[in-house]
Amino acid sequence: MGSSLVLPVIIFLPLVGAAAIAMIAPSRSTVLKPIAVATSAATGALTLWLMAAFDKNDGGFQFTQLTEWIESAGISWHVGVDGISLFLVVLTGLLFPIAIVACDPPHDAKAYYIWMLVLETGCLGVFLALDLVLFFLFFEIVLIPMYFLIGSWGHENRKYAATKFFLFTMLGSALMLVGMLVLALLTARETGNAVTFNVLELAQSAGELPTITARWIFLSFVLAFAVKVPLFPVHTWLPDAHTEAPTAGSVILAGVLLKLGTYGLVRFGLYLFPEASRYFAPLLFTLGVIGILYGAVVATMQRDLKRLVAYSSVAHLGFIVLGIFSINTEGIEGGLLQMVNHGLSTGALFLLVGFIYERRHTRQISEMIGLQKAAPALAAVFTVVMLSSVGLPGLNGFVGEFLILAGAFVAHRWWAVVAAAGVILAALYLLWAYQRVFHGTPDDANRSMPDLNWQEKLVMVPLVGLIVFLGVYPKPVIERMEPAVNELISHMEEVEGFESPTVDDRPEGSFEELRTLIDDYGDEGEGH
């Protein structure tokens, strides 16, 4: 396979699987799941090949393909991958086959698997698109399958949750579309060039727009991405969507869809609007910290175990926003790494909560007690995943949070100090929930709950394995991210004429040995 063809194949292979399922006769329903699993697994294998073939020393875009699409409007088919998007593509390729294998739909399996595979194509397209119109199309395609997955296969209030999810995201996307059009047209007018939606060309003209204009366009993008993240205070759709979605929908929503927003903030926010990103960084920092504390406090109060995990996502994504808008190597790398870590940890938590619900037919914490005695394997896996989400050293969550707080301390030290309290609160609500659900003497309703079966154990193995591996040895991920992050920061500095602070600048009161600590932890390599 030619290197320029690998990305289109990765994007559209799930869509081919969806088309194949659509042509299956109703009498052959037993082959639907095998086709969905095979298609998503093949896509995942291609993303692993992409990671293996990726040049870790190249900070630019690799495996690119550029073809004029609507030449008169400046729209092209332009895809590529760099260290910023690589592991989000791999994460997508991993989580979809896991979600499909782990969860069977209660009805209408044909439509269910079609929507899952269409959703995978949309997510992969978002992470690989380098044309704004192409990105917008994939960004909007994602809404349709997720709407139907929640609305058709969700729980009691599924229609309300699906509608709320759709309306919130559509509102943000409409404003982003206006911002995209204004950006392309005004950039063409200021530079005297033809209209283009090519992200790389627009980035080269990032300093040409009037400052106030660029800031307004930046806000239109940020609102769309903030809804998708979701960032406080536009987060209210998330708990409902997570709670009512089927288990596979919750896994993909937490593991992949929320990353469309944080990825957009990096790829289009920082890259296209360097000055506006720095100007609004204190505001976004503040909203991120509020999200960390608010999400943690509200999660502590939840009686529904799935809703508790949903609010924990608000807190964890606040950390990611904190890292991104530190606008330094440590912060952005930590944010990117935490996107992957959150996808693994929270995706695994939703799977485990789904396994419990299938057995107990309830998510109420008060109705579960002593599950550790009834299901020791489930309790053991839940412990590892929960500690990962807490940020225990030796597991993946610690590395990302450490880098985020290191970068944030240099950029806005007091906000970093406040945000660190979120780590303590995460331990509070997760450990307390674990104690109530798994400890104690089980009553009659919980005593006979079955443990994980072999298929469920097999599904959890790659997730737990990666949680431990990335906690002990994150170097393979970080060293592939770093050149792209450094190139992004260099681009911002070149446009602004402003040098981003790093931990090497050692401002008054900063940790003198921070770089040594980061270098020593897990042999992460040079430059951290």
C-alpha positions in Angstrom: 0.0 0.0 0.0 1.4 3.4 -1.0 2.1 5.8 1.9 -0.3 8.4 0.4 -3.1 5.9 0.4 -2.9 4.6 3.9 -4.9 7.4 5.5 -7.9 7.3 3.1 -8.0 3.5 3.6 -8.0 4.0 7.4 -10.7 6.6 7.2 -13.1 4.8 4.8 -12.5 1.1 5.7 -15.2 1.3 8.5 -17.6 2.8 6.0 -17.0 -0.1 3.6 -17.8 -2.4 6.5 -21.0 -0.5 7.2 -22.0 -0.8 3.5 -21.4 -4.5 3.6 -23.6 -4.9 6.7 -26.3 -2.9 5.0 -26.5 -5.4 2.2 -26.8 -8.4 4.5 -30.1 -10.2 4.3 -32.2 -10.3 7.6 -31.9 -14.1 7.6 -28.1 -13.9 8.0 -28.1 -11.7 11.1 -25.5 -13.9 12.8 -22.7 -12.5 10.5 -23.4 -8.9 11.4 -21.2 -8.7 14.5 -18.3 -10.7 12.9 -18.2 -8.3 10.0 -18.3 -5.2 12.3 -15.5 -6.7 14.5 -13.4 -7.7 11.5 -13.7 -4.3 9.9 -13.0 -2.3 13.0 -10.1 -4.7 13.9 -8.6 -4.3 10.5 -8.8 -0.5 10.8 -7.2 -0.8 14.2 -4.4 -2.9 12.8 -3.7 -0.2 10.1 -3.5 2.5 12.8 -0.9 0.3 14.6 1.0 0.0 11.3 0.8 3.8 10.9 2.3 4.2 14.4 5.1 1.8 13.6 5.9 3.5 10.3 5.7 7.0 11.7 9.0 8.9 11.8 9.4 10.0 15.4 12.0 12.6 14.5 9.8 14.5 12.1 7.6 17.2 13.5 5.7 17.8 10.3 2.8 16.0 8.7 3.4 12.5 7.3 1.5 10.2 4.9 -0.2 13.3 3.4 -2.5 13.2 0.5 -3.6 16.4 -1.3 -6.1 16.4 -4.1 -8.2 19.4 -5.3 -11.8 18.7 -4.6 -13.8 21.9 -5.3 -11.0 24.0 -6.8 -13.1 27.1 -7.5 -13.9 27.4 -3.8 -10.4 26.5 -2.5 -11.6 23.2 -1.0 -9.4 20.1 -1.2 -9.1 16.6 0.0 -6.1 17.0 2.3 -5.3 14.5 5.0 -2.1 14.0 7.1 -0.9 12.9 10.5 1.6 14.3 12.9 2.7 13.6 16.5 -0.3 15.6 17.7 -2.9 13.5 16.0 -1.1 10.1 15.7 -2.1 8.6 19.1 -5.7 9.8 18.9 -6.0 7.9 15.6 -4.5 4.8 17.3 -6.8 5.3 20.3 -9.8 5.3 17.9 -8.6 2.2 16.2 -8.3 0.5 19.6 -11.5 1.5 21.3 -14.0 0.8 18.5 -13.3 -3.0 18.1 -13.2 -3.3 21.9 -16.6 -1.6 22.2 -18.1 -3.7 19.5 -16.8 -7.0 20.9 -17.8 -6.1 24.5 -21.4 -5.0 23.9 -24.2 -6.5 22.0 -27.3 -4.3 21.1 -30.6 -5.4 22.6 -32.4 -5.0 19.3 -31.9 -4.1 15.6 -28.3 -5.2 15.5 -27.9 -4.3 11.8 -28.6 -0.6 12.2 -26.5 -0.5 15.4 -23.4 -1.9 13.8 -23.8 0.4 10.7 -24.0 3.5 13.0 -21.0 2.3 15.0 -18.8 2.0 11.8 -20.1 5.3 10.3 -19.1 6.9 13.7 -15.6 5.5 13.4 -15.1 6.9 10.0 -16.3 10.3 11.2 -13.9 10.3 14.2 -10.9 9.2 12.1 -11.7 11.9 9.5 -11.7 14.6 12.1 -8.2 13.6 13.4 -6.7 13.4 9.9 -8.3 16.3 8.0 -6.1 19.2 7.0 -8.7 21.2 5.2 -11.2 23.2 7.2 -14.3 22.2 5.1 -13.2 18.5 5.2 -12.8 18.7 8.9 -16.2 20.4 9.4 -17.9 17.6 7.3 -16.4 14.8 9.4 -17.0 16.8 12.6 -20.7 17.0 11.7 -21.0 13.4 10.4 -20.1 12.3 13.9 -23.3 13.8 15.3 -25.7 11.6 13.3 -24.6 8.1 14.4 -24.1 9.2 18.0 -27.6 10.7 18.1 -29.1 7.5 16.9 -27.0 5.3 19.1 -28.2 7.2 22.2 -31.7 7.7 21.0 -32.4 4.2 19.8 -30.3 1.9 22.1 -30.0 4.1 25.2 -31.9 3.9 28.5 -35.1 5.4 29.9 -34.5 9.1 29.0 -32.5 8.4 25.8 -34.5 10.7 23.5 -34.1 13.7 25.8 -30.4 13.0 26.1 -29.9 12.5 22.4 -31.8 15.6 21.5 -29.8 17.7 24.0 -26.5 16.3 22.7 -27.4 17.1 19.1 -28.7 20.7 19.8 -25.7 21.7 21.9 -23.2 20.5 19.4 -25.1 21.9 16.4 -25.2 25.3 18.0 -21.4 25.4 18.4 -20.8 23.9 15.0 -22.9 26.6 13.3 -20.8 29.4 14.8 -17.6 27.6 13.8 -18.9 27.3 10.2 -19.4 31.1 10.1 -15.9 31.6 11.6 -14.3 29.2 9.0 -15.9 31.1 6.1 -14.9 34.5 7.5 -11.3 33.3 8.2 -10.9 32.0 4.6 -12.4 35.0 2.9 -10.6 37.7 5.0 -7.3 35.9 4.8 -7.6 35.9 1.0 -8.4 39.6 1.0 -5.5 40.5 3.3 -3.0 38.4 1.4 -4.3 38.9 -2.1 -4.3 35.2 -2.7 -7.1 32.9 -3.8 -9.5 31.6 -1.2 -8.3 28.4 0.5 -9.4 26.3 3.4 -6.1 24.5 3.6 -5.0 24.6 7.2 -1.3 24.7 6.5 -1.7 27.7 4.1 -4.0 29.5 6.5 -1.5 29.0 9.3 1.2 30.7 7.3 -1.1 33.7 7.0 -2.0 33.7 10.7 -0.5 37.1 11.4 -2.2 38.8 8.5 -5.7 39.4 10.0 -6.4 42.3 12.3 -6.0 41.3 15.9 -9.6 42.0 16.9 -10.9 40.1 13.9 -8.7 37.1 14.7 -9.9 37.1 18.3 -13.6 37.0 17.3 -13.0 34.2 14.8 -11.0 32.3 17.5 -13.9 32.5 19.8 -16.3 31.0 17.2 -14.0 28.0 17.0 -13.5 27.8 20.7 -17.2 27.7 21.5 -17.7 24.7 19.1 -14.8 22.9 20.6 -15.8 23.8 24.2 -19.2 22.2 23.7 -17.6 19.1 22.4 -14.9 18.9 25.2 -17.2 19.8 27.1 -15.9 22.8 29.0 -17.7 24.4 31.9 -20.3 26.0 31.6 -21.4 24.3 28.3 -21.0 20.8 29.8 -24.6 20.1 30.8 -25.3 17.7 27.9 -22.6 15.3 28.9 -23.9 13.7 32.1 -27.3 13.0 30.4 -25.7 11.6 27.2 -23.4 9.4 29.2 -26.0 8.2 31.6 -28.6 7.3 28.9 -26.2 6.0 26.2 -25.7 2.3 25.7 -22.4 1.0 27.2 -20.6 1.0 23.8 -21.8 4.6 23.2 -20.5 5.8 26.5 -17.1 4.2 25.8 -16.8 5.9 22.4 -18.2 9.1 23.7 -15.7 9.3 26.6 -12.8 7.7 24.8 -13.0 9.4 21.4 -15.7 12.0 20.8 -14.7 14.3 23.7 -11.2 14.4 22.2 -12.6 16.0 19.0 -13.0 19.1 21.1 -9.6 19.1 22.8 -7.8 18.1 19.6 -9.6 21.0 17.8 -8.3 23.5 20.4 -4.7 22.4 19.6 -4.9 21.9 15.9 -7.1 24.9 15.0 -7.1 27.1 18.0 -3.3 27.3 18.8 -2.2 26.7 15.2 -4.4 29.2 13.4 -4.8 31.9 16.1 -1.5 32.1 18.1 -2.1 35.6 19.4 -5.7 35.0 20.2 -4.9 31.8 22.0 -2.4 33.5 24.3 -4.8 36.4 24.8 -7.7 34.2 25.9 -5.5 31.6 27.7 -6.3 33.1 31.2 -10.0 32.8 30.5 -9.7 29.2 29.3 -7.4 28.4 32.2 -10.0 29.7 34.6 -12.8 27.7 32.9 -10.6 24.6 33.0 -9.9 24.9 36.7 -13.6 25.5 37.4 -14.4 22.4 35.5 -11.8 20.4 37.5 -13.2 21.4 40.8 -16.9 21.5 39.8 -16.7 18.1 38.1 -15.0 16.6 41.1 -17.4 18.0 43.7 -20.6 17.1 41.7 -19.2 13.6 41.0 -18.8 13.1 44.8 -22.5 13.7 45.2 -23.8 11.3 42.6 -25.9 8.3 43.5 -25.7 6.8 40.0 -22.3 5.1 39.4 -22.4 5.8 35.6 -23.2 9.5 36.2 -20.4 9.7 38.7 -17.9 8.5 36.0 -19.5 11.0 33.6 -18.8 14.0 35.9 -15.3 12.7 36.4 -14.8 13.3 32.7 -15.7 17.0 33.2 -12.9 17.2 35.7 -10.3 15.3 33.7 -11.0 17.3 30.5 -10.5 20.4 32.6 -7.0 19.2 33.2 -6.4 18.7 29.5 -7.6 22.3 28.7 -5.2 23.5 31.5 -2.3 21.8 29.8 -3.2 23.0 26.3 -3.4 26.7 27.2 -0.2 26.6 29.2 1.2 27.0 25.7 4.5 25.3 26.5 6.0 22.0 25.7 5.3 20.3 29.0 1.7 21.5 29.2 0.7 20.6 25.6 2.5 17.3 25.7 0.8 16.5 29.0 -2.6 17.5 27.6 -2.1 15.3 24.5 -0.9 12.4 26.6 -3.9 12.8 29.0 -6.3 12.7 26.0 -5.0 9.2 25.4 -4.9 8.3 29.1 -8.5 9.5 29.7 -9.7 7.5 26.7 -8.2 4.3 28.1 -9.2 4.8 31.8 -12.6 6.3 31.4 -13.5 4.0 28.5 -12.5 1.1 30.7 -14.6 2.5 33.6 -17.7 2.7 31.4 -17.2 -0.8 30.2 -17.0 -2.1 33.8 -20.0 -0.1 34.9 -21.8 -1.6 31.9 -20.8 -5.1 33.0 -22.2 -4.4 36.5 -25.5 -3.0 35.1 -26.0 -6.1 32.9 -25.7 -8.3 36.0 -27.5 -6.2 38.6 -29.9 -4.1 36.3 -29.2 -1.0 38.4 -26.6 1.7 38.6 -27.6 3.0 42.0 -24.6 2.9 44.4 -26.9 2.3 47.4 -28.2 -0.9 45.8 -24.7 -2.4 45.4 -22.5 -3.7 48.3 -19.8 -6.3 48.7 -19.3 -7.0 45.0 -15.7 -7.8 45.7 -16.7 -11.1 47.3 -19.1 -12.0 44.5 -16.9 -10.9 41.6 -13.2 -10.7 42.6 -11.9 -10.4 39.0 -14.2 -7.5 38.3 -13.2 -5.8 41.5 -9.5 -6.3 40.7 -9.8 -4.8 37.3 -12.0 -1.9 38.6 -9.3 -1.2 41.2 -6.5 -0.8 38.6 -8.6 1.4 36.3 -9.9 3.5 39.2 -6.4 4.1 40.5 -5.3 5.1 37.0 -8.1 7.7 36.9 -7.0 9.0 40.3 -3.5 9.5 38.9 -1.6 6.9 41.0 2.2 6.9 40.2 3.0 3.9 38.1 -0.2 4.1 36.1 -0.9 6.2 33.0 -2.9 9.0 34.6 0.0 10.2 36.7 2.3 11.0 33.8 -0.1 13.2 32.0 -1.3 15.1 35.1 2.3 15.6 36.2 3.3 17.1 32.9 0.2 19.3 32.8 0.8 20.7 36.3 4.4 21.2 35.5 3.6 23.3 32.4 0.7 25.1 34.1 2.8 26.1 37.0 5.2 27.9 34.7 2.4 29.6 32.8 -0.1 30.4 35.6 1.3 29.1 38.9 -1.6 29.9 41.2 -4.1 28.2 38.9 -1.9 25.2 38.8 -1.9 25.1 42.6 -5.7 25.3 42.7 -6.0 22.6 40.0 -3.8 20.3 42.0 -6.7 20.0 44.5 -8.6 18.2 41.8 -6.2 15.3 42.1 -7.2 15.0 45.8 -10.9 15.3 45.1 -10.6 12.6 42.4 -9.2 10.2 45.0 -12.1 11.2 47.3 -15.0 10.5 45.0 -13.6 7.4 43.3 -12.3 5.7 46.4 -15.5 6.4 48.2 -17.6 5.0 45.4 -15.4 1.9 45.3 -15.7 1.4 49.0 -19.5 1.6 48.9 -19.8 -0.7 45.8 -17.2 -3.4 46.4 -16.5 -3.5 50.1 -18.8 -4.8 52.9 -20.9 -7.9 53.2 -23.0 -8.6 50.1 -26.8 -9.0 50.6 -28.9 -11.5 48.8 -29.2 -9.4 45.6 -25.4 -9.0 45.3 -24.1 -12.3 46.6 -24.9 -14.2 43.4 -23.6 -11.7 40.9 -21.5 -13.5 38.2 -17.9 -12.5 37.8 -16.3 -11.5 34.5 -16.5 -14.1 31.8 -13.6 -15.0 29.5 -14.7 -12.6 26.8 -15.0 -9.7 29.2 -11.6 -10.5 30.6 -10.1 -10.6 27.1 -11.7 -7.2 26.3 -10.1 -5.7 29.4 -6.6 -7.0 28.9 -5.4 -4.5 26.3 -6.9 -1.6 28.3 -5.3 -2.6 31.6 -2.1 -3.5 29.8 -1.8 0.0 28.2 -2.7 1.7 31.5 0.2 0.0 33.2 2.6 0.3 30.2 2.1 4.0 29.7 2.4 4.6 33.5 5.8 2.8 33.6 7.2 3.6 30.2 5.6 6.6 28.4 8.6 7.4 26.3 7.4 5.8 23.0 4.4 8.1 23.0 6.1 11.3 24.3 9.0 11.1 21.9 6.6 10.9 18.9 4.6 13.8 20.2 7.4 16.2 21.1 8.7 17.2 17.6 5.2 18.2 16.5 4.6 20.1 19.8 7.9 21.9 19.4 7.0 22.8 15.9 3.6 24.1 16.9 5.2 26.3 19.6 7.9 27.5 17.2 5.1 28.5 14.7 3.3 30.4 17.4 6.4 32.2 18.5 7.3 33.1 14.9 3.9 34.6 14.2 3.7 36.5 17.5 7.4 37.3 18.1 6.9 36.0 21.6 8.9 33.2 23.3 6.8 30.7 25.3 8.0 30.1 28.8 9.3 26.6 29.7 10.4 24.9 32.8 14.0 25.9 31.8 13.2 29.5 32.4 12.8 28.7 36.1 10.8 31.8 37.2 11.1 32.9 40.8 9.6 30.2 43.1 9.6 27.4 40.5 11.0 24.0 41.2 14.7 23.9 40.6 14.9 20.2 39.8 11.7 19.9 37.7 13.4 18.9 34.5 15.5 16.3 36.2 12.4 14.8 37.8 10.6 14.5 34.5 13.7 13.1 32.7 14.1 10.5 35.4 10.5 9.4 35.6 10.0 6.4 33.3 13.0 7.2 31.1 10.9 9.6 29.1 13.9 10.8 27.0 15.4 14.1 26.2 13.6 17.4 26.2 11.2 17.1 29.1 
